[in-house]
């Protein structure tokens, strides 16, 4: 047997449909599980491999800030909130004459607002012999401890000592006491994750430690004018004739109810909602001649978050990815208002305590995080910084409705997407089509080519891997994109990372490397066609016009009885013609119906030793491409040329 191979590579043909939310996973599964036929018969080993799959995620991170000069408030068991006060240092308080106001036991005594009492002094008024003497400071019997006190811890039975200066107290309503209040030493705390509390000076939460001794409740809340007088005196002086007269009244008091405790309270705000798209990565290892090392190339399908009109396609070298860890819901459930959990919005925090602990764990390198997002990496270029991965090519199958009165103009994740694929170990050819049922004007039929082209140079294998896909309308209300979003000079960070002619993978073919190793450059289609057709260019140069074809004729040819198609060559503006697409032809979109089948007699004998076996026949599937931006927009016929790709060889 003298088997003779056809010029076109055999490929698996796949037809199916899936939901938009499952599209990238379905495409990847279909590729890596495709039964690729062998020319000798049977199934070839499929070298496509699934290497990574990650769901899409949304999570919330937080920024720490402060509310300044917040008044401390203690929440009591009665449900009411009470001010917290900070005790100043009154240990050095003096009375008239410079004597210490605080007694040996640490008490500051309240005095009456009277500078002379007959019953206490035994006379109606001072006499000349009292000149120079200070009268007053008659104690009421009330006192406050201002130095130190001790108490027994109810749990440990340990005696603890409290330095009064600087301590925090609150006074709550208590009708069981004569004054109607009780004063408590409180501690500023924060709840811990295990349900306990711990000290914190930045949280507006307080808990009772012990009841304050002496008359603190009276001093803070029981005094009508709010002043706790510890010095009220008057000196007996003399007039010009040496007779008794009163001097100036000296009064000193403490106003505990004005010693509000203020602090800077922690306050957390959410960042803009974080999100990552779902991703699937497959690895391809195209065929190379014997003696030439094979190379692996990676293709990443990405589903944008909450947008069911398209997917992104990337290609590059040396992919590495890590999976997500934890649960992203733990970063926002019960912490932010769920109605504000939207892309482009900073969610509203409704639980500061939970936000606090998410913030702490997120910013502690040693803490176990509630959620760690997945990470994807690619091989680095020679500079050690730039990743060898193409810009995102937007592969559209649907668009938003522009019907003004529709309340919801978006496509749903469960809308069906049909796909047709031709897969071999060198490349993937596919057409995806959105569901026309929701809107017969709001779907696309888009063509994509991923992988190796058939090279003219037999040694062209390193970097011979490309991507081109069809994009939707360049209108914000339809797709979210405008022409300005895909123009290189307006988006240098996206489309000029690899030079002035970096391809966007939509209006050109993005090839991994040129002959001179320039990454992701533009290659343009060339094909056999009649007079060019530029319907949107305006006035054509003199002597150049488009060919107006007969509406009912032209195809098929009356001379041959056949439909005529052309290989699609890929051309670089400096390096010239490189090769052609494997199993794809360009054909005039005229008098053909979408999904028609075109049969090609290759005239190549299957077996030169046995001509009776006949010749190889190639069957191509025709598609009327309906994507406003695609490879053919930079070609001689941007609006009338479409494609057919290989279904089978028999």
C-alpha positions as CSV (number, residue, x, y, z in Angstrom):
1,X,0.0,0.0,0.0
2,X,1.4,3.4,-1.0
3,X,-0.7,5.8,1.2
4,X,-0.7,9.3,0.0
5,X,-1.7,12.1,2.5
6,X,-3.9,15.0,1.5
7,X,-2.4,18.5,1.8
8,X,-4.8,19.4,4.5
9,X,-4.4,18.0,8.0
10,X,-7.1,15.8,9.4
11,X,-9.2,17.3,12.2
12,X,-12.0,16.4,14.6
13,X,-15.3,18.2,13.9
14,X,-17.4,19.2,16.9
15,X,-20.8,20.7,17.0
16,X,-22.6,21.6,20.2
17,X,-24.2,24.2,22.5
18,X,-23.7,25.3,26.1
19,X,-24.7,28.0,28.5
20,X,-22.8,31.3,28.4
21,X,-21.6,30.7,31.9
22,X,-20.1,27.3,31.0
23,X,-18.6,28.4,27.6
24,X,-14.9,28.5,28.5
25,X,-15.0,25.2,30.3
26,X,-17.0,23.5,27.5
27,X,-14.6,24.8,24.8
28,X,-11.6,23.6,26.7
29,X,-13.1,20.2,27.4
30,X,-14.1,19.7,23.8
31,X,-10.6,20.5,22.6
32,X,-8.7,18.3,25.0
33,X,-11.1,15.4,24.5
34,X,-11.5,15.7,20.7
35,X,-11.0,12.4,18.8
36,X,-8.6,13.5,16.1
37,X,-8.6,11.2,13.2
38,X,-5.5,9.7,11.6
39,X,-4.9,9.6,7.9
40,X,-4.0,5.9,8.3
41,X,-7.3,5.3,10.2
42,X,-8.2,5.3,13.8
43,X,-7.7,8.1,16.4
44,X,-4.5,10.1,16.8
45,X,-3.1,10.9,20.3
46,X,-4.6,14.3,21.3
47,X,-1.8,16.5,22.5
48,X,-4.0,19.3,23.8
49,X,-4.0,19.3,27.6
50,X,-6.0,21.0,30.3
51,X,-3.6,22.6,32.8
52,X,-5.6,25.1,34.9
53,X,-9.1,25.9,35.8
54,X,-10.3,28.6,38.2
55,X,-13.7,29.9,39.0
56,X,-14.5,33.6,39.0
57,X,-14.4,35.3,42.4
58,X,-15.6,38.5,44.2
59,X,-14.1,39.6,47.5
60,X,-13.8,42.6,49.6
61,X,-10.8,44.3,51.1
62,X,-10.8,47.1,53.6
63,X,-8.9,50.3,54.4
64,X,-8.3,51.4,58.0
65,X,-9.2,54.9,59.1
66,X,-10.3,56.8,62.2
67,X,-13.2,58.8,63.5
68,X,-11.5,61.6,65.4
69,X,-12.4,62.7,68.9
70,X,-15.2,60.2,69.5
71,X,-16.8,60.3,73.0
72,X,-16.6,57.0,74.7
73,X,-19.9,55.4,75.5
74,X,-20.6,52.4,77.7
75,X,-23.6,50.2,76.9
76,X,-25.2,49.0,80.1
77,X,-27.3,45.9,80.7
78,X,-30.4,48.2,80.8
79,X,-29.8,48.8,77.1
80,X,-28.9,52.5,77.7
81,X,-25.6,54.1,76.8
82,X,-23.6,56.2,79.2
83,X,-20.7,58.5,78.8
84,X,-17.3,57.5,79.8
85,X,-15.1,59.9,81.8
86,X,-11.3,60.0,82.2
87,X,-10.1,60.8,85.7
88,X,-7.4,63.5,85.8
89,X,-4.6,63.5,88.2
90,X,-5.8,65.3,91.4
91,X,-3.2,63.9,93.7
92,X,-1.4,67.3,94.0
93,X,-4.5,69.3,94.6
94,X,-3.9,72.2,97.1
95,X,-6.1,74.2,99.4
96,X,-5.5,77.8,100.5
97,X,-2.1,78.2,102.1
98,X,-0.6,75.5,99.9
99,X,-1.6,72.5,102.0
100,X,-2.4,69.3,100.2
101,X,-6.1,68.7,99.6
102,X,-5.8,64.9,99.4
103,X,-5.6,63.2,102.8
104,X,-3.2,60.5,103.8
105,X,-5.7,57.8,102.6
106,X,-5.9,59.3,99.1
107,X,-9.3,61.0,99.5
108,X,-10.3,64.3,98.1
109,X,-13.0,65.7,100.4
110,X,-16.0,67.8,99.4
111,X,-16.4,71.1,101.3
112,X,-19.4,73.2,101.9
113,X,-19.9,76.5,100.1
114,X,-19.5,78.4,103.4
115,X,-16.5,80.3,104.6
116,X,-17.6,80.8,108.2
117,X,-19.9,78.8,110.4
118,X,-20.7,80.1,113.8
119,X,-21.4,76.7,115.3
120,X,-18.1,75.4,114.1
121,X,-16.1,78.5,115.2
122,X,-18.0,79.3,118.4
123,X,-18.4,82.9,117.6
124,X,-20.4,85.1,115.2
125,X,-17.4,86.3,113.2
126,X,-13.6,86.5,113.4
127,X,-12.0,89.0,115.7
128,X,-8.8,91.0,115.4
129,X,-6.8,88.2,116.8
130,X,-8.0,86.0,113.9
131,X,-6.4,88.3,111.3
132,X,-4.3,86.2,108.9
133,X,-6.3,83.1,109.7
134,X,-8.1,81.1,106.9
135,X,-11.7,80.1,107.5
136,X,-13.9,77.7,105.6
137,X,-13.3,74.2,104.0
138,X,-16.0,72.7,106.2
139,X,-16.3,69.1,105.0
140,X,-19.7,67.7,103.8
141,X,-18.7,64.1,104.6
142,X,-18.5,63.2,101.0
143,X,-15.1,62.2,99.5
144,X,-13.6,60.6,96.3
145,X,-10.6,58.4,96.1
146,X,-8.1,60.0,93.8
147,X,-4.9,58.0,94.4
148,X,-5.4,54.3,94.5
149,X,-7.8,51.6,95.6
150,X,-7.9,47.8,95.5
151,X,-10.4,45.1,94.8
152,X,-10.6,41.3,94.7
153,X,-11.0,39.8,91.2
154,X,-14.1,37.7,91.2
155,X,-12.7,35.0,89.0
156,X,-9.1,34.7,90.2
157,X,-9.6,36.0,93.8
158,X,-6.5,38.0,93.2
159,X,-6.2,41.4,94.8
160,X,-5.7,44.0,92.2
161,X,-4.7,47.7,92.6
162,X,-6.0,50.5,90.5
163,X,-4.3,53.8,90.1
164,X,-7.1,56.3,89.9
165,X,-5.4,59.0,87.8
166,X,-6.1,58.2,84.1
167,X,-8.6,55.5,84.8
168,X,-11.9,55.4,82.9
169,X,-15.2,55.5,84.8
170,X,-18.9,55.6,83.9
171,X,-22.0,56.4,86.0
172,X,-25.2,54.6,85.3
173,X,-28.7,55.0,86.7
174,X,-29.4,52.9,89.7
175,X,-32.5,53.6,91.8
176,X,-31.3,51.4,94.6
177,X,-28.8,54.0,95.8
178,X,-29.6,57.2,97.7
179,X,-28.0,59.3,95.0
180,X,-29.7,57.4,92.2
181,X,-26.5,56.4,90.4
182,X,-23.6,54.0,90.6
183,X,-20.1,54.7,89.4
184,X,-18.0,51.9,87.8
185,X,-14.4,51.5,86.7
186,X,-14.5,50.4,83.1
187,X,-12.1,49.0,80.6
188,X,-12.0,49.8,76.9
189,X,-12.1,46.5,75.0
190,X,-12.8,44.8,71.7
191,X,-14.4,41.5,71.1
192,X,-12.2,38.7,69.9
193,X,-13.0,36.0,67.4
194,X,-13.4,33.4,70.1
195,X,-16.1,35.4,71.9
196,X,-13.9,36.9,74.6
197,X,-12.7,40.5,74.9
198,X,-9.3,42.1,75.0
199,X,-8.1,45.6,75.8
200,X,-8.2,48.2,73.0
201,X,-7.8,51.9,73.0
202,X,-9.4,52.3,69.5
203,X,-12.8,50.7,69.9
204,X,-15.9,52.2,71.4
205,X,-16.7,49.3,73.6
206,X,-16.3,49.3,77.4
207,X,-16.9,46.7,80.1
208,X,-17.3,47.1,83.9
209,X,-14.3,46.1,86.0
210,X,-15.6,47.0,89.5
211,X,-17.7,49.5,91.3
212,X,-15.8,52.7,92.2
213,X,-15.3,53.3,95.9
214,X,-16.5,56.3,97.9
215,X,-18.7,59.0,96.4
216,X,-17.7,59.0,92.7
217,X,-21.3,58.5,91.5
218,X,-22.3,61.6,93.5
219,X,-19.3,63.6,92.3
220,X,-20.1,62.9,88.6
221,X,-23.9,62.9,88.5
222,X,-25.3,63.8,92.0
223,X,-24.1,67.4,92.3
224,X,-26.6,69.8,90.9
225,X,-24.1,72.3,89.6
226,X,-21.6,69.6,88.6
227,X,-18.9,71.1,90.8
228,X,-17.1,69.0,93.5
229,X,-15.6,71.7,95.7
230,X,-12.6,70.7,97.7
231,X,-11.6,74.2,98.7
232,X,-13.9,77.1,99.7
233,X,-12.2,79.5,102.1
234,X,-11.7,83.1,103.1
235,X,-9.0,84.8,105.0
236,X,-9.5,87.2,107.8
237,X,-7.7,90.3,106.8
238,X,-7.3,93.8,108.3
239,X,-8.3,97.2,107.0
240,X,-6.1,100.3,107.0
241,X,-6.7,100.8,110.8
242,X,-5.8,97.3,111.7
243,X,-9.3,96.1,112.3
244,X,-10.7,92.8,111.0
245,X,-12.2,92.6,107.5
246,X,-12.8,89.7,105.1
247,X,-10.4,89.0,102.3
248,X,-11.2,87.5,98.9
249,X,-13.0,84.1,98.8
250,X,-10.9,81.3,97.4
251,X,-12.7,78.4,95.8
252,X,-11.4,75.4,93.9
253,X,-13.5,72.6,92.5
254,X,-13.4,69.6,90.2
255,X,-16.0,69.1,87.4
256,X,-15.9,65.3,86.8
257,X,-18.9,65.5,84.4
258,X,-16.8,67.6,82.0
259,X,-13.9,65.1,81.8
260,X,-15.4,63.2,78.8
261,X,-13.2,60.5,77.5
262,X,-12.4,61.1,73.8
263,X,-10.4,58.9,71.5
264,X,-9.7,58.2,67.9
265,X,-12.0,55.3,66.9
266,X,-11.1,52.8,64.3
267,X,-13.3,53.0,61.2
268,X,-13.1,50.7,58.2
269,X,-14.2,51.4,54.7
270,X,-14.3,48.9,51.9
271,X,-12.3,49.2,48.7
272,X,-13.9,48.9,45.3
273,X,-15.2,45.4,45.0
274,X,-12.4,43.1,44.0
275,X,-13.1,40.5,41.3
276,X,-11.4,38.0,39.1
277,X,-12.9,36.2,36.1
278,X,-13.1,32.5,35.7
279,X,-10.3,31.0,33.7
280,X,-9.4,27.8,31.9
281,X,-6.0,27.2,30.4
282,X,-5.1,24.5,27.9
283,X,-1.6,23.6,26.6
284,X,-0.9,22.8,22.9
285,X,2.1,21.1,21.5
286,X,2.0,21.5,17.7
287,X,3.6,19.1,15.3
288,X,7.2,19.6,14.3
289,X,9.4,17.7,11.9
290,X,11.7,15.0,13.2
291,X,14.8,16.5,14.7
292,X,13.2,19.7,15.7
293,X,12.3,20.1,19.4
294,X,8.6,20.5,20.2
295,X,7.4,23.5,22.1
296,X,4.5,24.1,24.4
297,X,2.1,27.0,24.0
298,X,-0.7,28.0,26.3
299,X,-4.2,29.4,25.6
300,X,-6.2,30.9,28.3
301,X,-10.0,31.3,28.0
302,X,-11.4,33.9,30.4
303,X,-15.0,34.7,31.3
304,X,-15.4,38.4,32.3
305,X,-17.2,38.9,35.6
306,X,-20.9,39.5,35.1
307,X,-20.7,39.9,31.4
308,X,-22.2,37.2,29.3
309,X,-21.6,38.7,25.9
310,X,-18.0,37.5,25.3
311,X,-14.9,35.7,26.5
312,X,-11.3,36.7,26.4
313,X,-8.6,34.7,24.7
314,X,-4.9,34.9,25.5
315,X,-1.9,33.0,24.3
316,X,1.6,32.8,25.5
317,X,4.5,30.8,26.9
318,X,5.3,29.3,30.3
319,X,2.0,29.4,32.1
320,X,1.8,28.8,35.8
321,X,-1.2,29.3,38.0
322,X,-2.2,28.8,41.6
323,X,-5.7,28.0,42.9
324,X,-7.8,30.1,45.2
325,X,-7.8,29.2,48.9
326,X,-10.5,29.8,51.4
327,X,-14.0,31.2,50.9
328,X,-14.4,34.7,49.4
329,X,-17.8,35.1,51.0
330,X,-16.1,35.3,54.4
331,X,-14.7,38.7,53.3
332,X,-18.1,40.3,52.9
333,X,-21.1,38.2,54.2
334,X,-22.5,40.0,57.2
335,X,-19.9,42.7,56.9
336,X,-21.2,44.8,54.1
337,X,-24.6,45.7,52.8
338,X,-25.3,43.0,50.1
339,X,-27.2,45.5,48.0
340,X,-23.9,47.4,47.5
341,X,-21.9,44.4,46.4
342,X,-21.5,45.5,42.8
343,X,-18.6,45.9,40.4
344,X,-17.2,49.4,40.4
345,X,-18.7,50.2,43.8
346,X,-17.1,50.3,47.3
347,X,-19.6,48.2,49.4
348,X,-21.0,49.9,52.5
349,X,-19.6,48.4,55.7
350,X,-22.3,47.4,58.2
351,X,-20.2,45.5,60.8
352,X,-17.0,47.3,61.8
353,X,-15.8,44.5,64.1
354,X,-15.9,41.9,61.3
355,X,-14.3,44.3,58.9
356,X,-11.5,44.9,61.5
357,X,-10.6,41.2,61.7
358,X,-10.7,40.7,57.9
359,X,-8.4,43.7,57.6
360,X,-6.0,42.3,60.2
361,X,-5.7,38.9,58.6
362,X,-5.4,40.3,55.1
363,X,-2.4,42.5,56.2
364,X,-0.7,40.0,58.4
365,X,1.7,37.8,56.4
366,X,1.6,35.1,59.0
367,X,-2.2,35.0,59.4
368,X,-4.5,32.4,57.8
369,X,-6.5,34.4,55.3
370,X,-10.3,34.1,54.9
371,X,-9.6,34.1,51.1
372,X,-6.5,34.0,48.9
373,X,-7.3,34.8,45.3
374,X,-5.9,32.7,42.5
375,X,-2.8,33.9,40.7
376,X,-1.7,33.3,37.1
377,X,1.8,33.8,35.8
378,X,3.5,33.6,32.5
379,X,7.1,33.1,31.4
380,X,9.1,36.4,31.7
381,X,10.7,38.0,28.8
382,X,14.4,38.9,28.7
383,X,13.9,41.9,30.9
384,X,12.7,39.7,33.8
385,X,9.5,41.9,34.1
386,X,7.3,41.5,31.0
387,X,5.2,38.4,30.9
388,X,5.1,36.6,27.5
389,X,1.3,36.7,27.1
390,X,-0.8,38.4,24.4
391,X,-3.3,41.2,25.1
392,X,-6.8,40.0,25.6
393,X,-8.7,39.3,22.4
394,X,-12.4,39.8,23.0
395,X,-14.4,36.9,21.4
396,X,-18.0,38.1,21.2
397,X,-21.2,36.1,20.7
398,X,-23.8,38.6,22.0
399,X,-24.5,42.2,23.0
400,X,-26.7,44.3,25.2
401,X,-30.1,45.4,23.9
402,X,-30.5,49.0,22.9
403,X,-34.3,48.9,23.1
404,X,-35.0,51.9,25.3
405,X,-38.0,50.6,27.2
406,X,-36.4,47.3,28.2
407,X,-35.8,47.2,32.0
408,X,-33.0,44.7,31.7
409,X,-30.8,45.0,28.6
410,X,-28.2,42.5,29.7
411,X,-27.8,38.9,28.5
412,X,-28.2,36.1,31.1
413,X,-25.6,33.6,32.1
414,X,-27.9,30.7,31.2
415,X,-28.5,31.8,27.6
416,X,-27.3,29.2,25.1
417,X,-24.2,29.6,22.9
418,X,-23.7,27.3,19.9
419,X,-20.2,26.4,18.9
420,X,-18.7,24.5,15.9
421,X,-15.1,23.5,16.0
422,X,-12.4,21.8,13.9
423,X,-9.6,20.6,16.1
424,X,-6.2,18.9,15.3
425,X,-3.0,18.9,17.3
426,X,-1.8,22.1,15.6
427,X,-4.8,24.4,15.8
428,X,-8.3,25.1,16.8
429,X,-10.8,26.6,14.4
430,X,-14.1,27.6,15.8
431,X,-17.3,29.6,15.3
432,X,-19.4,30.7,18.3
433,X,-22.9,32.1,17.9
434,X,-25.1,33.7,20.6
435,X,-28.7,32.8,21.1
436,X,-30.9,35.0,18.8
437,X,-34.1,34.3,20.8
438,X,-33.7,37.2,23.3
439,X,-32.9,39.6,20.6
440,X,-32.6,38.8,16.9
441,X,-30.4,41.8,16.4
442,X,-28.3,41.3,19.5
443,X,-26.1,38.3,18.7
444,X,-23.0,37.6,16.7
445,X,-21.6,34.7,14.7
446,X,-17.8,35.0,15.3
447,X,-14.8,33.2,13.9
448,X,-11.7,32.3,15.8
449,X,-8.4,30.6,14.9
450,X,-6.0,29.5,17.6
451,X,-2.7,27.8,17.0
452,X,-0.2,27.0,14.3
453,X,-0.4,28.1,10.7
454,X,1.0,26.1,7.8
455,X,4.4,27.7,7.2
456,X,6.0,28.3,3.8
457,X,9.4,27.8,5.5
458,X,9.8,24.2,6.7
459,X,11.8,25.5,9.7
460,X,9.2,27.9,10.9
461,X,8.0,26.3,14.1
462,X,9.3,28.4,17.1
463,X,6.8,31.1,17.7
464,X,4.4,29.8,15.0
465,X,1.3,30.1,17.1
466,X,-1.4,32.7,16.8
467,X,-4.8,33.9,17.8
468,X,-7.5,35.9,16.0
469,X,-11.2,36.2,17.1
470,X,-14.2,38.2,16.2
471,X,-15.4,41.2,18.3
472,X,-18.7,42.9,18.6
473,X,-19.9,46.4,17.8
474,X,-17.7,49.2,18.9
475,X,-20.4,50.9,20.9
476,X,-20.5,51.4,24.6
477,X,-24.2,50.7,24.9
478,X,-23.9,47.4,23.1
479,X,-20.6,45.9,24.2
480,X,-19.0,48.3,26.6
481,X,-16.2,49.1,24.1
482,X,-15.6,51.8,21.6
483,X,-13.1,52.1,18.8
484,X,-10.9,54.1,21.1
485,X,-10.6,51.1,23.4
486,X,-8.8,49.0,20.8
487,X,-6.6,51.6,19.1
488,X,-3.0,51.0,19.9
489,X,-1.9,54.6,20.4
490,X,-4.8,55.3,22.8
491,X,-4.1,52.2,24.8
492,X,-0.3,51.7,24.9
493,X,-0.3,49.8,28.2
494,X,-2.6,47.2,26.6
495,X,-1.6,47.1,22.9
496,X,1.9,48.5,22.7
497,X,3.7,46.3,25.3
498,X,5.5,44.6,22.5
499,X,6.0,47.5,20.2
500,X,4.1,49.8,17.9
501,X,2.6,47.0,15.9
502,X,1.4,44.8,18.7
503,X,-1.7,42.9,17.6
504,X,-5.0,43.1,19.5
505,X,-6.0,39.7,18.2
506,X,-9.2,41.0,16.7
507,X,-8.6,43.1,13.6
508,X,-5.4,41.1,12.9
509,X,-3.8,37.7,13.7
510,X,-1.6,37.9,16.8
511,X,1.4,35.6,16.2
512,X,3.6,34.6,19.1
513,X,6.8,35.6,17.5
514,X,8.0,37.0,14.2
515,X,11.2,35.7,12.4
516,X,13.2,38.2,14.4
517,X,11.5,37.2,17.7
518,X,9.3,40.2,18.1
519,X,6.3,39.2,20.2
520,X,2.6,39.3,19.4
521,X,2.8,41.2,16.1
522,X,0.0,41.9,13.6
523,X,-0.4,39.6,10.6
524,X,-3.0,40.5,8.0
525,X,-5.0,38.2,5.7
526,X,-4.4,37.9,2.0
527,X,-6.5,35.9,-0.4
528,X,-7.6,35.7,-3.9
529,X,-10.5,38.0,-4.6
530,X,-12.0,40.1,-7.4
531,X,-12.1,43.9,-7.3
532,X,-11.8,45.2,-3.7
533,X,-14.9,46.2,-1.8
534,X,-14.6,49.0,0.7
535,X,-18.2,49.9,1.5
536,X,-17.2,52.1,4.5
537,X,-14.2,53.9,3.1
538,X,-15.9,56.7,1.2
539,X,-14.8,57.8,-2.2
540,X,-12.5,55.4,-3.9
541,X,-9.5,56.6,-6.0
542,X,-10.2,57.3,-9.7
543,X,-10.0,54.1,-11.7
544,X,-10.8,51.9,-8.7
545,X,-14.2,50.6,-8.1
546,X,-15.9,47.6,-6.4
547,X,-17.3,44.8,-8.4
548,X,-21.1,44.8,-8.3
549,X,-22.1,41.1,-8.5
550,X,-25.4,39.8,-9.7
551,X,-27.8,39.1,-6.9
552,X,-28.9,35.7,-8.2
553,X,-25.8,34.7,-10.1
554,X,-22.0,34.8,-9.5
555,X,-21.9,31.8,-7.3
556,X,-21.6,29.1,-8.3
557,X,-19.5,29.8,-11.4
558,X,-21.3,29.1,-14.6
559,X,-18.0,28.1,-16.1
560,X,-17.0,25.5,-13.6
561,X,-20.2,24.7,-11.7
562,X,-18.2,25.3,-8.5
563,X,-17.9,27.7,-5.6
564,X,-14.4,29.2,-5.6
565,X,-12.5,29.8,-2.4
566,X,-9.0,30.9,-1.5
567,X,-6.5,29.9,1.2
568,X,-6.1,32.6,3.8
569,X,-2.4,33.7,3.8
570,X,-0.9,35.6,6.7
571,X,1.3,38.6,5.9
572,X,3.6,40.7,8.0
573,X,4.2,44.2,6.9
574,X,8.0,43.8,7.1
575,X,8.7,40.1,6.8
576,X,6.1,39.4,4.1
577,X,4.1,36.2,3.6
578,X,4.6,33.6,6.3
579,X,2.1,30.9,5.6
580,X,-1.7,30.1,5.6
581,X,-4.4,29.0,7.9
582,X,-4.7,25.3,8.3
583,X,-8.1,24.0,7.0
584,X,-9.7,27.4,6.6
585,X,-10.6,29.2,3.3
586,X,-11.9,32.6,2.4
587,X,-15.0,32.7,0.3
588,X,-17.4,35.4,-1.0
589,X,-20.5,35.6,1.2
590,X,-23.0,35.4,-1.7
591,X,-25.7,33.0,-2.6
592,X,-24.6,30.6,0.2
593,X,-26.6,29.7,3.3
594,X,-25.0,29.6,6.7
595,X,-23.7,26.1,7.5
596,X,-23.8,25.0,3.9
597,X,-21.3,22.2,3.1
598,X,-18.7,22.6,0.3
599,X,-17.2,19.5,-1.1
600,X,-13.7,19.7,-2.6
601,X,-12.2,16.9,-4.7
602,X,-8.5,17.2,-4.0
603,X,-7.6,15.0,-6.9
604,X,-5.0,13.4,-4.7
605,X,-5.1,9.6,-4.8
606,X,-5.5,7.9,-1.5
607,X,-3.2,5.1,-2.6
608,X,-1.0,5.5,-5.6
609,X,-0.7,1.7,-5.7
610,X,-4.4,1.2,-5.8
611,X,-6.1,4.0,-7.8
612,X,-9.5,2.3,-7.4
613,X,-9.7,3.6,-3.8
614,X,-10.3,7.0,-5.3
615,X,-9.1,10.5,-4.3
616,X,-9.4,12.4,-1.0
617,X,-12.5,14.5,-0.6
618,X,-12.5,17.5,1.8
619,X,-15.7,18.8,3.2
620,X,-15.8,22.4,4.4
621,X,-18.5,24.0,6.5
622,X,-19.5,27.5,5.4
623,X,-20.2,30.2,7.9
624,X,-21.6,33.6,7.2
625,X,-19.6,35.5,9.8
626,X,-21.5,38.3,11.6
627,X,-18.9,40.1,13.8
628,X,-18.4,43.8,13.3
629,X,-14.6,43.6,14.0
630,X,-12.6,40.7,12.7
631,X,-9.5,39.6,10.8
632,X,-11.0,40.6,7.4
633,X,-11.5,44.3,8.4
634,X,-7.9,44.9,7.2
635,X,-8.3,43.1,3.9
636,X,-9.3,43.9,0.3
637,X,-12.9,42.9,1.1
638,X,-13.7,43.7,4.7
639,X,-17.5,43.2,4.5
640,X,-18.1,40.5,1.9
641,X,-15.6,37.8,2.6
642,X,-16.2,35.1,5.1
643,X,-14.9,31.7,5.9
644,X,-15.4,28.0,5.5
645,X,-13.4,25.5,7.6
646,X,-12.7,21.8,7.4
647,X,-15.3,19.4,8.6
648,X,-13.8,16.1,7.5
649,X,-11.6,14.4,4.9
650,X,-12.9,11.2,3.4
